[in-house]
Amino acid sequence: MARELSENVDWLFDIADEMDTEDGIIWVYGVNDEGVLAFTEFGIENLTHLIEMHREDPTILKRRNSQK
């Protein structure tokens, strides 16, 4: 089931970077070890929740990036 999130790809990638495999994020590798980020159904639910959190408080990413 495909789902469109209608968000900036870089912004989504930054948010997805907070997720671990137990959150439902996976990398799918093909020929020549080229990978693409993918989500389980559970992962999409978690990503949707993170998107809502970041919309409510856009400073989350800035705070996280400043701690790195």
C-alpha positions as CSV (number, residue, x, y, z in Angstrom):
1,M,0.0,0.0,0.0
2,A,1.6,3.2,-1.1
3,R,1.1,6.4,0.9
4,E,2.0,9.9,-0.1
5,L,3.2,12.2,2.7
6,S,3.5,15.4,0.7
7,E,6.5,16.7,2.5
8,N,10.0,17.8,1.6
9,V,12.2,14.7,1.0
10,D,15.2,16.1,2.9
11,W,13.1,17.0,5.9
12,L,11.5,13.6,5.9
13,F,14.9,12.0,5.7
14,D,16.1,14.0,8.7
15,I,13.1,12.9,10.7
16,A,13.5,9.2,9.6
17,D,17.1,9.4,10.7
18,E,15.8,9.4,14.2
19,M,14.3,6.0,13.7
20,D,15.9,2.6,14.3
21,T,15.1,-0.8,12.8
22,E,12.9,-1.6,15.7
23,D,10.8,1.5,14.8
24,G,10.1,-0.1,11.4
25,I,12.7,1.5,9.1
26,I,14.8,-0.7,6.8
27,W,17.2,-0.3,4.0
28,V,16.5,-2.4,0.9
29,Y,19.6,-3.2,-1.2
30,G,19.7,-4.2,-4.8
31,V,22.4,-4.7,-7.4
32,N,25.8,-3.1,-6.7
33,D,24.7,-2.6,-3.0
34,E,22.6,0.4,-3.9
35,G,20.1,1.0,-1.1
36,V,16.8,2.7,-0.7
37,L,15.2,3.6,2.6
38,A,11.9,1.8,3.2
39,F,9.3,1.5,6.0
40,T,7.2,-1.3,7.3
41,E,3.6,-0.5,8.0
42,F,4.6,0.0,11.6
43,G,7.4,2.3,10.4
44,I,5.0,4.4,8.5
45,E,2.9,4.8,11.6
46,N,6.0,5.8,13.6
47,L,7.1,8.2,10.9
48,T,3.7,9.8,10.7
49,H,3.8,10.3,14.5
50,L,7.3,11.9,14.3
51,I,6.1,14.2,11.5
52,E,3.2,15.4,13.7
53,M,5.7,16.0,16.6
54,H,8.0,18.0,14.3
55,R,5.2,20.1,12.9
56,E,4.1,21.0,16.4
57,D,7.7,21.8,17.4
58,P,9.9,22.6,14.4
59,T,12.9,23.3,16.7
60,I,13.3,19.6,17.5
61,L,15.6,19.0,14.5
62,K,17.6,22.1,15.3
63,R,18.1,21.0,18.9
64,R,19.1,17.5,17.9
65,N,21.5,18.7,15.2
66,S,23.2,21.1,17.7
67,Q,23.8,18.2,20.1
68,K,25.7,16.2,17.5
